[in-house]
Amino acid sequence: MMLDSIKVRQFLQAKFWGISCIILSYFAHLNANPLEFDFELTGKSIEENKPIGTKIGTFSQQSANPEKLGFKIRPYFPLNINPALWLDASELNWASTQWDDKSGNNNYATMHGTVFGYPTIKQNAQNGLSLMQYPGSEGAYHSFNEMNDIRTIFWVLRKKTGYGFMLAHNSRVHFHFKTGQFFWEKHASPNVYNGKLSLNGQLIDGTKADIPTKLSIISLRTSGNVTANNFSNDRNIEGRFFNGDLGELIIFNKALSDFQIQQVESYLHFKWKLPLAYDPVNQPFSLSTNDELLSNQSFDHEKFSNYEILVRASDNYGNHLDKKFNINILNVIEDLDGDGVEDPYDSDIDGDGLKNSIERNLGTDPTTANDFRAINKSPIAISSNAPLKIIENRPAGTLIGQLNVTDPNIWNAHTLSLVSGQGDTHNQLFSLSQSGNLSSNAQFNYELNSSKFFIRVRATDDFNTSFEKSLSISLVDEDIFSPLTLNLNLMLWLDASDRSSLDRGTYLGELGQPEDGNATLFWADKSGKGHHAITSSGSPTYLSKGLLGLPAFNTNGDEFTISDSNESFDMWNKMTIFAVFKWTNTWAWKTLMGKGNTWNNTTFSLQRMNPANLNQGTGTFYGLGDGYIRTNGGNVTD
């Protein structure tokens, strides 16, 4: 409101002539310095990564007022944390029935009082800011919605006298006060008195330290969730209402880090001009003596691209104007390794193949390519997940074990290979994948082969440093009769009891060994001739206890084809067959095995004859065209 100095002068001259000259002189200044002034900021942006102290812009007044304005940046609350409740008395002129919540969560506080007293506002109480005064009288407090997940709290507070909780509840006593001290461990929540309590940035024990009688910054990080719904009325018990001043109450429903706590304490330090036990965390911006806005930190566009600052301009007569400005942090394209991914989003900034997180853990620089090579060390050991051994008579391609590499550098991957050198005697009999799968290249006979084989293995890391070791593989005697020991030109040996010779896929090692009831497509030949049985029709089923309690196949019309048998099984004038089998029905003309499958062109078959009509059992059927010969191996019960 503009004051009319002429009317004031006339009034004073008429009523108080003796002192009018002094008062009129003051109003003459007011007339020369009206409230209608404005100011502006020239320059409202800064590129990210600029050094501290970079000039952003200059504040200048935008009015004809000849008086020089003073500028001040209001303290800035940290951007990266969000309170659940924030009550701030600093700008209040009076205590209304509702105390607005600055957190944005609309958890405003409701004022309570009686004829004995209400909370009131004291202006210009500290650094020109207001305080909420609590008289300690019955019923004088503020309530808010119950919060049962409180983890971090900040107060700007001083206590006068009496019995009062730092926070309270109408039925719970998580912040129970002890005469003088912050908390009483006999009744307070362990999550409160075992928490981290600081007074002006100095750690204290709340069960021993007194609540301050001088205005102070207090912070508490609890060790678990606690509950409150007011400041500060202990269960409506007479004489237990807070007596003192509250400038600010900030509550978080998460445990802030030590640095985040320092950020908030520093904000309160700058705002209220209260002491702090450590060098405060700088505010984002500062002012020079020439009214220049300067950066107080190096900004990161990807973290925060915009800051809103509140600036107060004042004249020499106490008039002031608050104005908000948005400071933009301009993005700078940062792509150190040129891979098209900006560094803030690149998991490997320097493109050396090692993730940033790993480099930081190692103490190397994620922005300097390959600097960790200097600390790279060779692998130090090669071992197996189990003793390396193979049972005799197992087909070529049998998996023997998995080799593992020990390396002091956790970032390295390794390539394994068989190499020449000491202990490489039997390298040619085995295969080793780059990932460490060791398998046989041949079928071994304990009676005819050495009982121990030797191979030499090399493990090479990402930087071509390596480690070599000679390993031994034991050949285990299968203490049962083996047809191989007869040395009588064994052409085919299919053994359902040897699950290592079976695979659910079309070759050994593709899908793994079958379990009971699984379809099995591959049955390895243990003769060493490579005449493997491969499913050509249906899905033969593996039974773990199929015949006499031993493993077997239920073919039920399914068919295996013997690989590479077209010529290998031709032009024989005699042969010997051993087979263990059982017919599962009485239907006629069922073939167990044969070469060819046409009625008049069957070269050979071992089959069931016609039990129903001819009382025939299992026999052979061989020949060509109509010149076939049939033999009956017995009656229908065979």
C-alpha positions as CSV (number, residue, x, y, z in Angstrom):
1,M,0.0,0.0,0.0
2,M,1.4,3.4,-1.0
3,L,1.4,6.1,1.8
4,D,0.3,9.6,0.8
5,S,3.0,11.8,2.5
6,I,1.2,15.1,1.9
7,K,-1.9,14.0,3.9
8,V,0.4,12.5,6.6
9,R,2.3,15.7,6.8
10,Q,-0.8,17.8,7.1
11,F,-2.2,15.6,9.8
12,L,1.1,15.7,11.8
13,Q,1.4,19.4,11.4
14,A,-2.0,19.9,12.8
15,K,-1.7,17.6,15.7
16,F,1.9,17.1,16.6
17,W,3.8,20.1,15.3
18,G,6.6,19.7,17.8
19,I,7.8,16.3,16.5
20,S,6.5,16.5,13.0
21,C,9.8,17.5,11.4
22,I,11.4,14.2,12.6
23,I,8.6,11.9,11.6
24,L,8.0,13.7,8.3
25,S,11.7,13.3,7.4
26,Y,11.2,9.5,7.8
27,F,8.1,9.5,5.6
28,A,10.0,11.5,3.0
29,H,12.3,8.6,2.7
30,L,9.4,6.2,2.4
31,N,8.0,8.3,-0.4
32,A,11.3,8.2,-2.2
33,N,11.5,4.4,-1.7
34,P,8.1,3.0,-2.4
35,L,7.4,-0.8,-2.2
36,E,6.9,-0.9,-6.0
37,F,10.4,-2.2,-7.0
38,D,11.3,-5.2,-9.1
39,F,14.4,-7.1,-10.0
40,E,15.5,-9.6,-12.7
41,L,18.2,-12.2,-13.3
42,T,20.1,-11.9,-16.6
43,G,21.2,-15.4,-17.5
44,K,19.3,-18.5,-16.2
45,S,21.2,-21.5,-17.5
46,I,24.6,-23.2,-17.1
47,E,26.1,-26.2,-18.9
48,E,26.6,-29.4,-16.8
49,N,30.1,-30.2,-15.6
50,K,31.2,-26.5,-15.4
51,P,33.6,-25.8,-12.5
52,I,32.5,-24.4,-9.1
53,G,32.3,-20.6,-9.3
54,T,31.0,-20.4,-12.9
55,K,29.0,-17.2,-13.4
56,I,25.4,-17.9,-14.4
57,G,23.9,-14.4,-14.4
58,T,23.6,-11.1,-12.6
59,F,20.8,-9.7,-10.5
60,S,19.7,-6.1,-11.3
61,Q,16.8,-3.9,-10.2
62,Q,14.1,-3.1,-12.7
63,S,12.7,0.2,-11.2
64,A,13.6,3.8,-10.9
65,N,14.2,3.5,-7.2
66,P,17.7,5.0,-6.7
67,E,18.3,3.0,-3.6
68,K,20.6,0.0,-4.2
69,L,18.9,-3.3,-3.5
70,G,20.6,-6.1,-1.6
71,F,20.1,-9.6,-2.8
72,K,20.0,-12.9,-0.9
73,I,19.4,-16.5,-2.0
74,R,17.0,-18.3,0.3
75,P,18.4,-21.7,1.5
76,Y,17.6,-24.5,-0.9
77,F,16.1,-27.8,0.4
78,P,17.9,-30.9,-1.1
79,L,16.2,-32.0,-4.4
80,N,16.9,-35.7,-4.1
81,I,14.9,-36.5,-1.0
82,N,11.2,-36.1,-0.3
83,P,9.7,-35.7,3.2
84,A,6.5,-37.4,4.3
85,L,5.6,-34.4,6.5
86,W,7.1,-30.9,6.6
87,L,5.9,-28.2,9.1
88,D,7.8,-24.9,8.7
89,A,7.0,-21.9,11.0
90,S,9.7,-19.6,9.5
91,E,7.4,-17.6,7.2
92,L,4.2,-17.6,9.4
93,N,2.8,-14.4,10.7
94,W,0.1,-16.0,12.9
95,A,-0.9,-19.4,14.1
96,S,-4.0,-20.5,12.2
97,T,-6.1,-23.6,13.0
98,Q,-4.3,-25.5,10.1
99,W,-0.5,-25.6,9.7
100,D,0.1,-26.4,6.0
101,D,2.3,-29.4,5.1
102,K,5.1,-28.3,2.7
103,S,5.9,-31.9,1.7
104,G,3.0,-31.9,-0.8
105,N,1.4,-34.8,0.9
106,N,-1.4,-32.7,2.4
107,N,-0.8,-34.1,5.9
108,Y,-1.4,-30.7,7.5
109,A,-1.3,-30.2,11.3
110,T,-4.4,-29.1,13.3
111,M,-3.9,-26.7,16.1
112,H,-5.4,-27.6,19.5
113,G,-5.8,-25.5,22.7
114,T,-8.0,-24.5,25.6
115,V,-8.7,-21.4,27.7
116,F,-5.3,-22.1,29.3
117,G,-3.5,-21.5,26.1
118,Y,-2.8,-22.2,22.4
119,P,0.3,-22.4,20.2
120,T,1.3,-19.0,19.0
121,I,3.7,-17.4,16.5
122,K,6.7,-15.3,17.5
123,Q,8.0,-13.3,14.6
124,N,11.7,-12.4,14.0
125,A,12.7,-14.9,16.6
126,Q,15.8,-16.3,14.8
127,N,17.6,-14.9,11.8
128,G,14.4,-12.9,11.0
129,L,12.3,-16.1,11.0
130,S,9.3,-17.1,13.0
131,L,8.9,-19.8,15.6
132,M,5.8,-21.7,16.8
133,Q,5.6,-21.2,20.6
134,Y,4.0,-23.9,22.7
135,P,3.0,-22.7,26.2
136,G,3.1,-26.2,27.9
137,S,-0.5,-25.7,29.0
138,E,-3.1,-28.5,28.9
139,G,-4.4,-29.1,25.4
140,A,-1.9,-26.9,23.5
141,Y,-0.4,-28.9,20.6
142,H,-0.6,-29.8,16.9
143,S,-2.0,-33.2,15.6
144,F,-1.5,-34.8,12.2
145,N,-2.5,-38.1,10.5
146,E,-0.9,-41.1,12.2
147,M,2.5,-42.1,10.7
148,N,3.6,-45.6,11.6
149,D,6.7,-45.8,9.3
150,I,8.7,-42.9,10.6
151,R,12.5,-43.5,10.0
152,T,14.2,-40.0,9.9
153,I,13.2,-36.8,11.7
154,F,14.6,-33.3,11.9
155,W,13.7,-30.6,14.4
156,V,14.6,-26.9,14.8
157,L,13.6,-26.7,18.5
158,R,14.3,-25.6,22.0
159,K,12.7,-26.7,25.2
160,K,11.9,-24.4,28.0
161,T,10.6,-26.4,31.0
162,G,8.4,-29.3,31.9
163,Y,7.6,-32.7,30.6
164,G,7.4,-33.1,26.8
165,F,8.0,-35.6,24.0
166,M,9.9,-34.9,20.8
167,L,7.0,-36.6,19.1
168,A,3.9,-38.1,20.6
169,H,0.9,-40.2,20.1
170,N,-2.5,-40.5,21.8
171,S,-1.8,-44.0,23.0
172,R,1.8,-45.0,22.2
173,V,5.1,-43.8,23.8
174,H,7.8,-44.5,21.2
175,F,9.5,-41.2,22.0
176,H,9.0,-41.4,25.8
177,F,10.8,-38.5,27.6
178,K,12.9,-38.9,30.7
179,T,13.3,-36.0,33.1
180,G,15.7,-33.7,31.1
181,Q,16.9,-36.3,28.7
182,F,15.5,-37.0,25.2
183,F,14.4,-40.6,25.7
184,W,13.8,-43.1,28.5
185,E,14.9,-46.5,27.5
186,K,12.6,-48.1,30.0
187,H,9.5,-47.0,28.0
188,A,10.7,-45.5,24.6
189,S,10.9,-47.7,21.5
190,P,14.3,-49.4,21.1
191,N,14.1,-48.2,17.4
192,V,14.3,-44.7,18.8
193,Y,16.9,-44.8,21.5
194,N,19.1,-47.2,19.4
195,G,18.9,-44.8,16.5
196,K,21.4,-42.2,15.4
197,L,20.7,-38.9,17.2
198,S,22.6,-35.7,16.5
199,L,22.5,-32.2,18.0
200,N,23.8,-29.5,15.7
201,G,25.6,-32.3,13.7
202,Q,27.2,-33.9,16.7
203,L,26.3,-37.5,17.7
204,I,24.8,-37.8,21.1
205,D,23.2,-40.5,23.4
206,G,19.5,-39.6,23.7
207,T,19.2,-41.6,27.0
208,K,21.9,-39.3,28.6
209,A,21.8,-36.0,26.8
210,D,19.3,-33.3,27.7
211,I,16.9,-31.7,25.2
212,P,18.5,-28.3,24.4
213,T,17.1,-25.1,25.9
214,K,18.8,-23.1,23.1
215,L,17.4,-23.3,19.6
216,S,19.2,-26.2,17.9
217,I,19.2,-28.5,14.9
218,I,18.3,-32.0,16.0
219,S,18.2,-35.1,13.7
220,L,17.3,-38.7,14.4
221,R,17.5,-41.8,12.2
222,T,15.7,-44.6,13.9
223,S,16.8,-48.2,13.6
224,G,13.2,-49.3,12.6
225,N,9.7,-48.0,12.0
226,V,8.1,-45.9,14.8
227,T,4.8,-44.2,15.2
228,A,3.5,-40.7,16.1
229,N,0.5,-38.5,15.4
230,N,1.2,-35.2,17.1
231,F,3.6,-32.6,18.5
232,S,3.5,-32.9,21.4
233,N,0.8,-34.3,23.6
234,D,1.6,-37.4,25.6
235,R,-1.8,-39.3,25.7
236,N,-3.7,-36.3,27.0
237,I,-2.0,-36.7,30.4
238,E,-2.0,-33.4,32.4
239,G,1.3,-31.7,32.5
240,R,2.7,-33.6,29.5
241,F,2.3,-31.0,26.8
242,F,5.5,-29.5,25.2
243,N,6.7,-26.2,26.5
244,G,9.1,-24.5,24.1
245,D,9.6,-23.4,20.5
246,L,9.5,-25.3,17.2
247,G,10.8,-23.7,14.0
248,E,10.7,-26.7,11.7
249,L,9.7,-30.4,11.8
250,I,10.6,-32.6,8.9
251,I,9.7,-36.3,8.9
252,F,10.7,-39.0,6.4
253,N,9.3,-42.5,6.0
254,K,12.7,-43.8,4.9
255,A,16.1,-44.0,6.6
256,L,18.3,-41.3,5.0
257,S,22.0,-41.9,4.4
258,D,24.6,-40.0,6.4
259,F,25.2,-37.7,3.5
260,Q,21.5,-37.0,3.1
261,I,21.2,-36.2,6.8
262,Q,24.1,-33.7,6.4
263,Q,22.3,-32.2,3.4
264,V,19.2,-31.4,5.4
265,E,21.2,-30.3,8.5
266,S,23.2,-28.0,6.3
267,Y,20.0,-26.6,4.8
268,L,18.7,-25.8,8.3
269,H,22.1,-24.4,9.3
270,F,22.0,-21.9,6.4
271,K,18.4,-21.0,6.9
272,W,18.3,-20.6,10.6
273,K,21.9,-19.5,11.2
274,L,22.5,-22.2,13.8
275,P,25.8,-23.8,14.6
276,L,26.9,-27.1,12.9
277,A,29.7,-29.4,14.1
278,Y,31.1,-30.0,10.6
279,D,31.7,-28.0,7.4
280,P,28.2,-27.7,5.9
281,V,27.2,-29.2,2.5
282,N,27.3,-26.2,0.1
283,Q,24.1,-24.9,-1.3
284,P,23.9,-25.2,-5.1
285,F,24.3,-21.5,-5.7
286,S,26.0,-18.4,-4.2
287,L,26.1,-14.7,-4.7
288,S,29.2,-12.6,-5.4
289,T,29.7,-9.1,-4.0
290,N,28.7,-7.8,-7.5
291,D,25.3,-9.5,-7.3
292,E,26.4,-12.3,-9.6
293,L,24.8,-15.8,-9.4
294,L,27.6,-18.4,-9.2
295,S,27.6,-22.2,-9.2
296,N,28.5,-23.7,-5.9
297,Q,28.9,-27.2,-7.4
298,S,29.5,-28.9,-10.7
299,F,26.0,-29.9,-12.0
300,D,24.9,-33.1,-13.7
301,H,22.0,-32.7,-16.2
302,E,21.1,-36.3,-15.9
303,K,20.5,-36.1,-12.2
304,F,18.8,-32.7,-12.1
305,S,18.0,-30.6,-15.1
306,N,16.3,-27.7,-13.3
307,Y,16.6,-25.8,-10.0
308,E,14.1,-23.4,-8.6
309,I,15.7,-20.7,-6.4
310,L,14.0,-18.1,-4.2
311,V,15.8,-14.8,-4.0
312,R,15.0,-11.9,-1.7
313,A,15.7,-8.3,-2.7
314,S,15.7,-5.7,0.1
315,D,16.2,-2.0,0.4
316,N,17.6,0.0,3.3
317,Y,14.2,0.5,4.9
318,G,13.3,-3.1,5.4
319,N,11.1,-3.4,2.4
320,H,11.7,-6.7,0.5
321,L,10.5,-8.7,-2.4
322,D,10.8,-12.5,-2.9
323,K,11.0,-13.8,-6.4
324,K,11.5,-17.3,-7.8
325,F,13.8,-18.2,-10.8
326,N,14.3,-21.4,-12.7
327,I,18.0,-22.3,-13.4
328,N,18.3,-24.7,-16.3
329,I,21.2,-27.2,-16.4
330,L,22.1,-27.7,-20.0
331,N,22.9,-31.1,-21.3
332,V,26.4,-31.7,-22.8
333,I,26.7,-34.9,-25.0
334,E,29.1,-37.1,-23.1
335,D,30.1,-40.4,-24.9
336,L,33.7,-41.2,-24.0
337,D,34.0,-44.5,-25.9
338,G,31.9,-43.3,-28.9
339,D,29.5,-46.2,-28.7
340,G,26.4,-44.0,-29.1
341,V,25.3,-44.4,-25.5
342,E,25.7,-41.3,-23.3
343,D,28.1,-41.8,-20.4
344,P,25.4,-41.5,-17.7
345,Y,23.6,-44.4,-19.2
346,D,26.6,-46.4,-20.3
347,S,27.5,-49.4,-18.1
348,D,31.0,-49.3,-19.5
349,I,31.9,-45.7,-20.0
350,D,35.5,-46.2,-21.3
351,G,34.5,-49.2,-23.5
352,D,37.3,-51.5,-22.2
353,G,34.9,-54.4,-21.5
354,L,34.9,-54.0,-17.7
355,K,31.7,-52.6,-16.2
356,N,31.9,-49.3,-14.3
357,S,30.7,-50.9,-11.1
358,I,33.5,-53.5,-11.1
359,E,36.1,-50.9,-11.9
360,R,35.0,-48.7,-8.9
361,N,35.1,-51.8,-6.6
362,L,38.6,-52.4,-7.9
363,G,39.7,-48.8,-7.4
364,T,40.4,-48.3,-11.1
365,D,39.0,-45.4,-13.2
366,P,35.9,-46.3,-15.2
367,T,36.7,-43.4,-17.5
368,T,40.2,-44.6,-18.4
369,A,40.2,-47.5,-20.8
370,N,42.2,-50.6,-19.9
371,D,43.8,-49.1,-16.8
372,F,43.0,-52.2,-14.9
373,R,45.4,-54.2,-17.1
374,A,48.2,-53.0,-14.9
375,I,46.7,-54.9,-12.0
376,N,45.6,-58.0,-14.1
377,K,47.1,-61.2,-12.8
378,S,47.3,-64.6,-14.5
379,P,44.9,-67.5,-13.6
380,I,46.4,-69.5,-10.7
381,A,44.7,-72.9,-10.8
382,I,42.7,-75.4,-12.9
383,S,40.5,-77.9,-11.1
384,S,37.5,-80.1,-11.7
385,N,34.1,-80.2,-10.0
386,A,34.6,-83.9,-9.2
387,P,37.4,-86.5,-9.6
388,L,38.2,-87.1,-13.3
389,K,37.3,-90.7,-14.1
390,I,35.5,-92.7,-16.7
391,I,34.1,-96.2,-16.5
392,E,35.3,-98.6,-19.1
393,N,33.1,-99.5,-22.1
394,R,31.4,-96.1,-22.2
395,P,30.9,-94.8,-25.7
396,A,33.0,-92.0,-27.3
397,G,31.6,-88.6,-26.4
398,T,30.9,-89.5,-22.7
399,L,31.2,-86.4,-20.5
400,I,33.9,-86.9,-17.9
401,G,33.7,-83.7,-15.9
402,Q,33.8,-79.9,-15.9
403,L,37.0,-78.0,-15.5
404,N,37.1,-74.7,-13.5
405,V,39.6,-71.9,-13.4
406,T,40.7,-69.9,-10.3
407,D,41.7,-66.3,-11.1
408,P,42.4,-63.5,-8.6
409,N,40.8,-61.1,-11.1
410,I,37.0,-61.5,-10.8
411,W,36.4,-59.7,-14.2
412,N,38.2,-62.3,-16.3
413,A,36.5,-64.9,-18.5
414,H,38.6,-67.9,-19.5
415,T,39.2,-70.1,-22.5
416,L,40.3,-73.7,-21.9
417,S,42.2,-75.9,-24.3
418,L,44.4,-79.0,-24.6
419,V,48.0,-78.1,-25.3
420,S,51.3,-79.8,-25.9
421,G,53.9,-80.0,-23.1
422,Q,54.8,-82.1,-20.1
423,G,51.9,-84.4,-19.2
424,D,50.1,-84.3,-22.6
425,T,50.5,-88.1,-23.2
426,H,46.9,-88.8,-23.9
427,N,45.6,-85.5,-25.2
428,Q,44.4,-87.1,-28.5
429,L,42.0,-89.4,-26.6
430,F,40.0,-86.6,-25.1
431,S,38.1,-83.4,-26.1
432,L,37.9,-80.2,-24.1
433,S,35.4,-77.4,-24.9
434,Q,36.4,-73.8,-24.4
435,S,34.0,-73.6,-21.4
436,G,35.7,-76.6,-19.8
437,N,33.6,-79.7,-20.7
438,L,35.9,-82.7,-20.8
439,S,34.7,-85.7,-22.8
440,S,36.2,-88.9,-24.2
441,N,37.2,-89.4,-27.9
442,A,37.2,-93.2,-27.7
443,Q,35.7,-96.2,-25.9
444,F,38.1,-97.6,-23.3
445,N,38.6,-101.2,-22.1
446,Y,40.1,-101.6,-18.7
447,E,41.7,-104.9,-19.6
448,L,43.3,-103.5,-22.8
449,N,44.0,-99.9,-21.9
450,S,46.1,-98.0,-19.3
451,S,44.2,-97.4,-16.0
452,K,45.2,-93.8,-16.0
453,F,45.4,-91.1,-18.7
454,F,47.3,-87.8,-18.7
455,I,46.3,-84.5,-20.4
456,R,47.7,-81.0,-20.3
457,V,45.3,-78.1,-20.1
458,R,45.7,-74.3,-20.6
459,A,43.4,-71.6,-19.2
460,T,43.8,-68.2,-21.0
461,D,42.2,-65.0,-19.6
462,D,40.9,-62.0,-21.5
463,F,44.3,-60.4,-21.6
464,N,46.1,-63.5,-23.0
465,T,47.8,-64.4,-19.7
466,S,47.5,-68.1,-19.0
467,F,48.1,-70.9,-16.6
468,E,48.8,-74.6,-17.6
469,K,48.4,-77.8,-15.6
470,S,48.7,-81.6,-16.2
471,L,45.6,-83.5,-15.1
472,S,45.1,-87.3,-14.8
473,I,41.9,-89.2,-15.7
474,S,41.3,-92.6,-14.1
475,L,39.8,-95.5,-16.1
476,V,37.5,-97.5,-13.8
477,D,37.1,-101.2,-14.1
478,E,33.5,-102.2,-14.5
479,D,33.4,-105.3,-12.4
480,I,31.0,-107.2,-14.6
481,F,31.5,-109.3,-17.7
482,S,32.0,-107.3,-20.8
483,P,31.6,-108.7,-24.4
484,L,34.5,-106.6,-25.4
485,T,36.9,-108.9,-23.4
486,L,36.0,-111.8,-25.8
487,N,37.8,-110.0,-28.7
488,L,35.5,-111.8,-31.2
489,N,34.5,-109.0,-33.6
490,L,31.7,-107.5,-31.5
491,M,29.5,-105.5,-34.0
492,L,26.8,-104.1,-31.8
493,W,26.2,-103.8,-28.1
494,L,23.1,-101.9,-26.8
495,D,22.9,-101.8,-23.0
496,A,19.8,-100.2,-21.5
497,S,21.2,-100.6,-18.0
498,D,24.0,-98.1,-18.8
499,R,22.2,-94.8,-18.7
500,S,25.3,-92.9,-19.8
501,S,24.8,-94.5,-23.2
502,L,21.3,-93.0,-23.6
503,D,20.1,-89.5,-24.5
504,R,16.7,-87.9,-24.9
505,G,18.1,-86.0,-27.9
506,T,19.5,-87.3,-31.3
507,Y,23.1,-87.6,-30.2
508,L,24.9,-88.2,-26.9
509,G,25.0,-85.1,-24.7
510,E,22.3,-83.2,-26.6
511,L,19.4,-83.2,-24.1
512,G,20.8,-85.4,-21.3
513,Q,20.2,-88.9,-19.9
514,P,16.6,-90.0,-19.6
515,E,14.6,-90.4,-16.4
516,D,12.0,-93.1,-15.8
517,G,9.2,-92.7,-18.4
518,N,11.2,-90.4,-20.7
519,A,11.2,-90.9,-24.5
520,T,14.7,-91.7,-25.7
521,L,15.9,-91.0,-29.2
522,F,19.6,-92.1,-29.0
523,W,21.1,-95.4,-27.8
524,A,24.9,-95.5,-28.1
525,D,26.6,-98.6,-29.4
526,K,29.1,-99.8,-26.8
527,S,31.0,-102.1,-29.2
528,G,33.1,-99.2,-30.4
529,K,32.0,-99.7,-34.0
530,G,29.6,-96.7,-33.9
531,H,26.5,-98.5,-34.9
532,H,24.3,-96.4,-32.6
533,A,20.5,-97.0,-32.4
534,I,18.5,-93.9,-33.4
535,T,14.7,-93.7,-33.1
536,S,13.2,-93.8,-36.5
537,S,9.5,-94.3,-35.6
538,G,7.5,-93.5,-32.5
539,S,9.0,-92.7,-29.1
540,P,10.7,-95.6,-27.3
541,T,10.2,-95.2,-23.5
542,Y,12.9,-95.7,-20.9
543,L,11.8,-97.7,-17.9
544,S,14.2,-97.6,-14.9
545,K,12.7,-100.9,-13.7
546,G,11.3,-102.4,-16.8
547,L,12.6,-106.0,-17.0
548,L,13.4,-108.2,-14.0
549,G,13.7,-104.9,-12.0
550,L,16.4,-103.6,-14.3
551,P,16.3,-100.8,-16.9
552,A,14.7,-101.5,-20.3
553,F,12.9,-100.0,-23.2
554,N,9.2,-100.3,-23.9
555,T,9.0,-100.0,-27.7
556,N,5.3,-100.9,-28.2
557,G,5.6,-100.7,-32.0
558,D,8.3,-98.0,-31.9
559,E,11.5,-98.5,-33.9
560,F,15.2,-97.9,-33.7
561,T,17.4,-97.8,-36.8
562,I,21.0,-99.0,-36.5
563,S,23.3,-96.3,-38.0
564,D,25.8,-97.3,-40.7
565,S,24.5,-100.8,-40.9
566,N,23.5,-101.1,-44.6
567,E,26.9,-102.5,-45.6
568,S,28.5,-103.4,-42.3
569,F,25.8,-106.1,-41.6
570,D,25.8,-107.6,-45.2
571,M,27.2,-110.9,-46.5
572,W,27.5,-112.7,-43.2
573,N,27.5,-116.5,-43.2
574,K,27.0,-116.8,-39.4
575,M,26.3,-114.6,-36.4
576,T,25.6,-114.9,-32.7
577,I,22.9,-112.8,-31.0
578,F,22.3,-112.3,-27.3
579,A,19.1,-110.5,-26.4
580,V,17.2,-110.0,-23.2
581,F,13.6,-109.1,-23.9
582,K,10.0,-109.8,-23.2
583,W,6.9,-109.8,-25.4
584,T,4.2,-107.7,-23.8
585,N,1.2,-109.2,-25.8
586,T,0.3,-112.4,-27.7
587,W,-0.1,-110.8,-31.1
588,A,1.6,-112.6,-34.0
589,W,4.5,-111.7,-36.2
590,K,6.2,-109.2,-33.9
591,T,9.8,-108.4,-34.9
592,L,12.4,-107.8,-32.2
593,M,15.2,-107.0,-34.7
594,G,15.9,-107.5,-38.4
595,K,17.6,-106.3,-41.5
596,G,14.9,-105.2,-43.9
597,N,11.2,-105.1,-43.1
598,T,9.2,-106.4,-46.1
599,W,7.5,-109.8,-45.9
600,N,9.2,-111.4,-48.9
601,N,12.4,-109.4,-48.8
602,T,13.4,-109.8,-45.2
603,T,17.1,-110.6,-45.1
604,F,16.9,-111.5,-41.4
605,S,14.6,-111.0,-38.4
606,L,14.3,-112.2,-34.9
607,Q,10.6,-112.2,-34.3
608,R,7.6,-113.7,-32.6
609,M,5.8,-116.2,-34.9
610,N,2.1,-117.0,-34.8
611,P,1.3,-118.1,-31.3
612,A,-2.4,-118.1,-31.8
613,N,-2.7,-120.4,-34.9
614,L,0.6,-122.3,-35.1
615,N,1.6,-122.6,-31.4
616,Q,4.9,-121.0,-32.4
617,G,7.1,-119.0,-30.1
618,T,10.1,-116.8,-30.9
619,G,12.3,-117.8,-33.8
620,T,14.2,-116.5,-36.8
621,F,13.0,-115.7,-40.2
622,Y,15.6,-115.2,-43.0
623,G,16.1,-115.5,-46.7
624,L,15.1,-113.5,-49.8
625,G,11.9,-113.5,-51.7
626,D,10.0,-116.9,-51.6
627,G,13.2,-118.8,-50.6
628,Y,12.9,-117.8,-47.0
629,I,13.6,-120.2,-44.1
630,R,11.7,-120.0,-40.9
631,T,12.8,-121.6,-37.6
632,N,10.6,-121.9,-34.6
633,G,12.5,-121.3,-31.4
634,G,9.9,-123.0,-29.2
635,N,6.3,-123.0,-28.3
636,V,4.0,-120.2,-27.5
637,T,5.2,-120.0,-23.9
638,D,8.8,-119.1,-24.8
